[in-house]
Amino acid sequence: MFEGTTVALITPFKDTGKIDFTVVRSLARHHVESGTNAILLAGCTGESFTLEDDERIAILETVKDEIGNTIPVLLGTGASVTKTAVRRTGAAMSAGVDGALVITPFGNKPSQHALVEYFHEIANIGLPIILYNVPGRTGTPIQTETAVKLADHPNIVAIKEASGAMDAVSEILAKSDLTVLSGDDSLTVPMISIGAKGVISTSANLLPSGFSAMVKAALDGDFIEAAALHLKMFPIMKALFIEGNPVPLKTAMALVGMIPKPALRAPLTAMTPSNFAKLTAALEDYGLI
């Protein structure tokens, strides 16, 4: 289920701030047609911190209605409060989700022992769980020994590793049977070269076919082709993070006509003019605009 390219789908909004479910449907369909292997909803790229619980389920139900069981659909269910994460995970399971991406609690910095309890309570719901290690957003890392310990739970099957630490990836792969997925687009090929099975990607929103081709080549052992695709897309990968994700991504998708407008939810705002110019230059160099 968790091999290949999973797109961390944006959440498209209208100017009113309401979710644009028509665009949600078109994006989901486009990813199926483009070779994306799975779709993650309500991740960080989907502005999960701004979404109400009923909106998360509404997005999930919309995507499942549009694409059925053609590819797995995952939902971000983590929270700063354990009972909230448990409730979200249970609701997602009832709505037919295929798995949950669970971020560490953000802001309150629990100990590693507390993290084990947090993830165990969520995993006990019964869904396949992907741990999400992104200390740059949460302030709390999942230490390697903690990830290895959590791998003993039958429902904790994978980790999205977005700490940027390749040594941590090596240790997890050597000491556990967790599926490792890259959480940094630009580290995807290097991670696969040591045993990772794919990526949960921001850039795949904009370049779904190219990213899927790169990951497939790497998983097939064709690292010459994977490297060529990586180097071609690398300037785009970096440009999409010159401001907080998904601000540049939504801007780029609007510029190339994939979404009607780059509407965001506060506190995110439109790009600064200088960064907009850098993003536009990257898109032009790639040939997207």
N, C-alpha and C positions, 0 to 999 in steps of 0.2 A: 504493500500500500504506500509506503513512504520512500520509494525509490524514484529518482529522476527529478524533474522540475516541478516544484509546487509554486504557483504564483501567490504571493501575498497581495490579494486583490485590494485595490483602492475601494473606498466607499464614495460613490459619486453623489454629490448634493446638488440641489437646486439653489437658486439665489435666496429662496425662503428659508434655507437651512434644512429642509426636508430631504430625505433620501430619494434619489431619482431611480426608482425601481425599473424603469424602462431601460436605462443605461446599464443597470446591474445585469439584466437579462442579456443584453447585447454583448457585454464584456465576457460573461460566462460562456456564451455560445462561441465567441471568437477564440477563447482559449482552448476549447475542445477541438475546434477546427485547426488550430495552430500547433497542436501536438503537446500542449502542456499536460503533465501527468496528473496533477491534482490542484485543487483551489483551496486556499486558506482565506476565510472570511474573518473580519474583526480582529486582525492582527494589528501591529503597530502601524504598518503602512495603510491599513484601513481605518486609521484614526480611532482605534478601539477605546481610547481613554475618554472619548467624547460621546460614545454610543450608549444609549439606554438598553437595558436588558431586552425589552420587547423589540427594539430595533434589530438587535443581533439575530433574534429568532426569525424576524420578518425577512431579513436578508437571506438567511439560511434557507427558509422555506421557498423564497423566490428562486434561488439558484437551483435547488433540488427540483422544483417544478419545471424549470427551463431545461436542465440537462439530464435529469433523472439519475441513473446510476452509471453514466458513461465513464466518468472519472470520479475518484474520491473527493468528497467535500469535507473540509475541516473547519473548526471554529475556534477562535481564541476565547478561552473561558477563565483565564487567571484573574486575580484581583488582589487588592491589599488586605482584604478580609477573607479568611478561609471559608466562612459560611456562604459568602457571596460567590466564591469560585465553585464551591460544591453545588450551589443552587443553579448556577449557569451551566455547569457540566451536565447536571441531571436534566435540565430543560433541553439542552442540545441533543442529548441522547434520545429523549422523547420525540424530538422533531426529526430524527432520522439522520443525524450527523454520522460521519464515518470515523471521526477521531477528534481529539481536542489538543490544541497547542496551549500549554499552561506556562505563563510567564511567572517569574518569582514575584512575591509581593514587593511593591514599589513604595519607597518612602520610609517604611518602618524598619528596615534592615534587620530581619530576623536572623538568628544564629543558624549554623548549618544543621544542628539538631532540630531546630524548629522547622527548617525547610523540609526535612524528611517527613515530619508529621504532616505538614501542609500538603505535600505531594501525595502522601499515602491516603489521606482523607479524600482527595479528589479522585485518585486512581481507583479507590474502592467502589466508586459509582459503577464502574464496569466498562468504560470506554477505553480504547487504545489511547494512551497519553504520550505526547511529545513534550519533553521538558524544554523550556526556553531559557537559555542562559544569555542574557544581554545586560551585563552590569552597567554599561554606559547609559542605559535608560532607567534602570531600577535602583542602582546603588548597591545591589546584593548579587555577588557571583554565586553560581553553583560550583563549588570546589570539586576537583576531579574525584576525590575520594567519596564525596557525597553522591555524585552521579553514578559511580560504580555501585555504591550501596543501594541506590534507588533502582538500579537495573534488576535487582532481585525480585521486585514486585512484578507479577505476571502481566499487569496492564500497562506498565511503563516500558515502552518499546523503543523510544527514539529520543534524541536530543537535537535541538536546533542550537548549534554552537556559534554564538555571535560575540565572543569575547576577543576574537582576533588572536588567540593563543594557540598556535599550531601544536606546541608541546602538549597542551591539555587534550587536544583531539587525539594525538598519538596515545596518550595514557588511557583515555576512555576506550579506544579501539583495542588496546592491548589487554585491558583488564576486565572488560565487560562484553556483553553481546548486544549492547545498545546500537541501533542504527544511528549513525551520525549524519546530520544534514547541515550543510553550510548555512550560516546566517549572515555571511558577508559575501556579497556577489563576487567581488574581485578575488576572493580566496577559494572559490568553488573548485576550480581545476586542481590547485595544489591539494586541497582536502581530499578530493576523489583519488588523487594519486597515491594516498596513503591508506585509503580504505573507506572514506565517506561514500554514501550512496546517493547523494544528490544535494539539492539546495531548496530552501524556501526563500524566494527571490522577490526583490523589489523591481529590479530592472526588467524582469519578464513581463511586467505590465506593458512596457513600451516595446520590447523586442521579444515577443513570445516565441516566434519560430527560431530566431537566432540563438536564444538562450537554450531552448530545448535541444537544438542541434549540437551545441557545445557540450551540454551535459551528457547527451547520448554518446557522442564521440569519446568523451573521457571514460564513461562507464564501459564502453566497448574496448578500451585500451588504446584508442587511436589518439595519443596525446599530441601528435603533430597537428592534426586537424583541430583538436580541442584548443591548443595553444594559439593557433591562427585565429580562431573565432574569438577567443578571449582577448587577444591583443586588438582585434578590430573593434570590439565592443567596450574595451577598457575605458576610453575617454568618456563614454556615455555613463558607465557605471559610476565613475568618480563625479561627473557633473550632477548626477541625480542626488548627491549628498552634500552639495555645497551649502545648502541650508537644511533645516530640519525636515526629515522625511515625513510626509509625502509632498511637501510644498513644491520642490523642483519637478517631481514626477508628475503631479497633476498639471503643472504648468506646461510641461513637455507634451503630455497627452492631449491637452487642448490645442496646442500649437500644431500638432500633426493631425488633428481631426478625430482622435479616438474618443474624446468626450466633448460635450458642448462647451463646457466652461470649467475652469480650475477652482470651483467653489470649495472652500474650506470651512471648518468650524473653529471658532475662537477657542483657545488663544492663538491658533495659527493664522497668519495673514499672508498676503501676496508677497512675492519675492522682491528684494531690493533691486533697484535698477542695475547696479553693477553686477550682481549675480545673475540677473536675467540675461544680461548681455553675454556672460560666460556660457550660460546654458544654451542660448540661441546659437552661439558659435559652435559648440559641440554638436548640436543637432544638424547644423549646416554642413560641418565637416563630414559627418556620417552619411549625409544625403537624405535625411528625414524631412528637411524643409528646404 
